[in-house]
């Protein structure tokens, strides 16, 4: 990469969690700037996501390791028989760590989870995604995981390496690009579009990763929320609008910004 080059990895998280998210995650690729999408194997709309992705085999896909179920009225369970990683109802815990919004709930961190059950579930999710999307290139973790817990991260890192899904973009010089600024959830869709245009026009040379969660504002997404994040539908509609915006695409073309995927980075590390 030359001194003045700009690479931008745009990643869409959470395909498989809702029908409106599935449609949006495909549209931001076919009509927009996204190049990598993260697939949730336990998601209730996983089957539809698989069908849509199979029609776009050039779309880079990652296993979005899903071990929490954060929404109030929408829940999912493991794809394995692991028991120590779920609550009394058999669903994943809401959060990895304690949240002030839900102070009385047991979290993943303080549960009696075992590395053996964690490995069973991680392996099952990887195998399920690979079964249907054989070109899957990498692994990421929904809601971050317990990055500073050696037993947790040790399992995840070992299985990512075993399956050839370990792609460390930060080791390749990528830095986080906050295309919508620091308080993105407070922005309207129009404000998101305008903010992304401005930030892309000013983006300095380097390698950047831009992660967000596209979905359409529908009755389905308006019913999905948790305390502290009630405006899910509007927030995620803004991501779609910005990532498919004609002027955003024109700025990228004019500045020669190279849109890349995890698969592209993976090819470089070989």
C-alpha positions in Angstrom: 0.0 0.0 0.0 1.4 3.4 -1.0 1.8 6.2 1.6 -1.4 7.9 0.3 -3.6 4.8 -0.1 -6.8 4.3 1.9 -8.3 0.9 2.5 -11.7 0.5 4.1 -13.1 -2.7 5.5 -16.9 -2.3 5.9 -18.4 -5.1 8.0 -22.1 -5.8 8.6 -22.9 -7.6 11.8 -25.8 -9.9 12.8 -27.2 -11.4 9.6 -29.5 -14.2 10.7 -31.1 -12.4 13.7 -34.1 -10.9 11.9 -35.7 -10.9 8.4 -35.2 -7.1 8.1 -31.5 -7.5 9.0 -31.0 -10.3 6.4 -32.5 -8.1 3.6 -30.4 -5.1 4.7 -27.2 -7.0 5.0 -27.5 -8.2 1.4 -28.5 -4.8 0.1 -25.5 -3.0 1.6 -23.4 -5.4 -0.4 -25.2 -5.5 -3.7 -26.1 -1.8 -3.7 -23.6 -0.4 -1.3 -20.1 -0.4 0.3 -20.1 -3.4 2.6 -17.8 -6.3 1.8 -17.9 -8.6 4.8 -20.9 -9.9 6.7 -21.1 -11.7 10.1 -23.5 -14.7 10.3 -25.2 -15.7 13.6 -25.6 -19.5 13.5 -28.2 -19.5 16.5 -30.2 -16.7 14.9 -33.9 -17.4 14.2 -33.5 -16.2 10.6 -30.3 -18.2 9.9 -31.9 -20.4 7.3 -33.0 -17.4 5.2 -29.6 -15.8 5.6 -27.9 -18.9 4.3 -30.2 -18.9 1.2 -29.5 -15.3 0.5 -25.8 -15.7 0.9 -25.6 -18.7 -1.3 -26.9 -16.5 -4.1 -24.0 -14.1 -3.5 -20.9 -16.4 -3.2 -18.6 -13.4 -3.7 -19.8 -11.9 -0.4 -17.2 -12.5 2.3 -18.8 -14.2 5.3 -17.6 -14.6 8.9 -18.8 -16.8 11.7 -20.3 -14.3 14.2 -19.8 -16.4 17.4 -23.0 -15.9 19.3 -23.1 -16.7 23.0 -25.5 -14.0 24.3 -29.1 -13.1 23.6 -29.6 -9.5 24.4 -33.1 -8.5 23.3 -36.1 -8.3 25.6 -38.6 -10.1 23.4 -36.4 -12.0 21.0 -34.2 -14.9 22.3 -32.0 -17.7 20.9 -30.5 -20.9 22.2 -27.2 -22.9 21.5 -26.9 -25.0 18.4 -25.2 -27.7 20.6 -26.3 -29.4 23.8 -24.0 -27.4 26.0 -25.8 -26.5 29.2 -23.5 -24.4 31.4 -23.7 -21.5 29.0 -27.4 -20.9 29.2 -29.9 -19.6 31.7 -32.7 -21.5 33.4 -35.0 -21.2 30.3 -32.3 -22.6 28.0 -31.5 -19.3 26.3 -28.1 -17.7 26.2 -27.5 -15.1 28.9 -28.4 -11.6 28.0 -24.9 -10.1 28.5 -21.4 -11.3 29.1 -20.9 -8.8 32.0 -23.2 -7.1 34.4 -25.3 -4.2 33.0 -26.7 -1.4 35.1 -29.9 -1.7 33.1 -30.4 -5.4 34.2 -28.7 -5.5 37.6 -30.4 -8.6 38.9 -29.8 -10.9 35.9 -27.1 -13.6 35.9 -24.5 -12.9 33.2 -22.3 -15.3 31.3 -19.2 -14.2 33.3 -20.6 -15.1 36.7 -22.4 -18.3 35.6 -20.9 -21.7 36.0 -19.8 -22.0 32.4 -17.1 -24.5 31.5 -14.5 -24.3 28.8 -15.6 -27.7 27.6 -19.2 -26.5 27.0 -17.9 -23.3 25.4 -15.7 -25.3 23.1 -18.7 -27.6 22.2 -20.8 -24.6 21.2 -18.1 -22.7 19.4 -17.2 -25.8 17.4 -20.9 -26.5 16.6 -21.5 -22.9 15.4 -18.4 -23.0 13.2 -19.4 -26.4 11.7 -22.9 -25.3 11.0 -21.8 -22.2 9.1 -19.1 -24.1 7.2 -21.7 -26.7 6.3 -23.8 -24.2 4.5 -21.3 -21.4 3.6 -18.1 -23.3 2.7 -16.3 -20.1 1.7 -16.5 -18.6 5.3 -13.2 -16.8 5.9 -13.1 -15.6 9.5 -14.5 -15.6 13.0 -15.7 -12.6 15.1 -17.6 -12.5 18.4 -21.1 -11.1 18.9 -21.0 -8.4 21.7 -17.3 -8.8 22.2 -17.0 -11.8 24.4 -14.7 -12.0 27.4 -11.6 -10.9 25.7 -9.6 -10.6 28.9 -10.6 -14.0 30.3 -7.8 -16.5 29.4 -10.0 -19.6 29.4 -12.7 -18.0 27.2 -10.4 -16.4 24.7 -8.1 -19.4 24.7 -11.0 -21.6 23.5 -12.0 -19.1 20.8 -8.5 -18.4 19.6 -7.6 -22.1 19.4 -10.7 -23.1 17.4 -10.4 -20.1 15.1 -6.9 -21.3 14.3 -7.9 -24.9 14.0 -10.5 -24.0 11.4 -8.4 -21.4 9.6 -10.7 -18.5 10.6 -8.2 -16.4 12.5 -7.8 -13.0 10.8 -6.4 -10.3 13.0 -7.1 -7.1 11.0 -5.5 -5.0 13.7 -2.2 -6.9 13.3 -2.4 -5.8 9.6 -2.6 -2.2 10.6 -6.4 -1.6 10.5 -7.8 1.0 12.9 -11.4 1.6 13.9 -13.2 4.1 11.7 -16.2 5.7 13.4 -18.0 6.7 10.3 -21.0 8.0 12.3 -19.0 9.7 15.1 -19.1 8.8 18.8 -22.8 9.0 19.4 -24.2 7.3 16.4 -27.4 6.0 18.0 -28.5 9.6 18.5 -28.4 10.4 14.8 -31.4 10.2 12.5 -30.9 8.3 9.2 -30.4 11.6 7.3 -27.8 12.7 9.9 -26.0 9.4 9.5 -25.8 9.8 5.8 -24.5 13.4 6.1 -22.0 12.4 8.8 -20.6 9.5 6.8 -20.2 11.7 3.7 -18.2 14.3 5.8 -16.0 11.7 7.5 -15.2 9.8 4.4 -14.2 13.1 2.6 -11.8 13.7 5.5 -10.5 10.1 6.0 -6.7 10.1 6.1 -4.5 7.6 4.4 -4.3 4.2 6.1 -6.2 1.0 6.8 -9.6 1.4 8.4 -12.4 -0.9 9.6 -16.0 0.3 9.9 -18.4 -2.1 11.8 -22.1 -1.6 12.2 -25.5 -3.3 12.1 -27.7 -2.7 9.1 -31.5 -3.5 9.2 -34.6 -2.0 7.8 -37.1 0.0 9.9 -40.1 -2.3 9.9 -42.7 -3.5 12.3 -40.3 -6.4 13.1 -37.4 -4.3 14.1 -39.5 -1.8 15.9 -40.5 -4.7 18.3 -36.8 -5.5 19.0 -35.1 -3.6 21.8 -33.6 -3.7 25.2 -33.2 -1.1 28.0 -30.7 1.5 26.8 -31.3 0.8 23.1 -34.9 1.3 22.3 -34.4 3.0 18.8 -33.1 -0.1 17.1 -35.2 0.2 13.9 -34.4 3.8 13.2 -30.7 3.5 14.1 -30.1 0.5 11.8 -32.1 2.0 9.0 -29.6 4.9 9.0 -26.8 2.4 8.5 -28.5 1.0 5.4 -29.2 4.5 4.1 -25.6 5.6 4.6 -24.0 2.5 3.2 -26.0 2.6 0.0 -26.0 6.3 -0.5 -25.0 7.4 -4.0 -22.8 10.3 -2.7 -21.0 8.1 -0.2 -20.1 5.8 -3.1 -19.1 8.7 -5.2 -16.8 10.0 -2.5 -15.2 6.6 -2.2 -14.6 6.4 -5.9 -13.3 10.0 -6.2 -10.8 9.5 -3.4 -9.7 6.1 -4.6 -10.7 4.4 -1.4 -10.2 0.7 -1.7 -13.0 -1.4 -0.3 -11.7 -4.7 1.1 -12.9 -7.7 3.1 -11.6 -10.0 5.7 -10.9 -12.5 2.9 -8.7 -9.9 1.2 -6.7 -9.4 4.4 -6.5 -13.1 4.9 -4.9 -13.5 1.4 -2.3 -10.9 2.3 -1.2 -12.8 5.4 -0.5 -16.0 3.6 
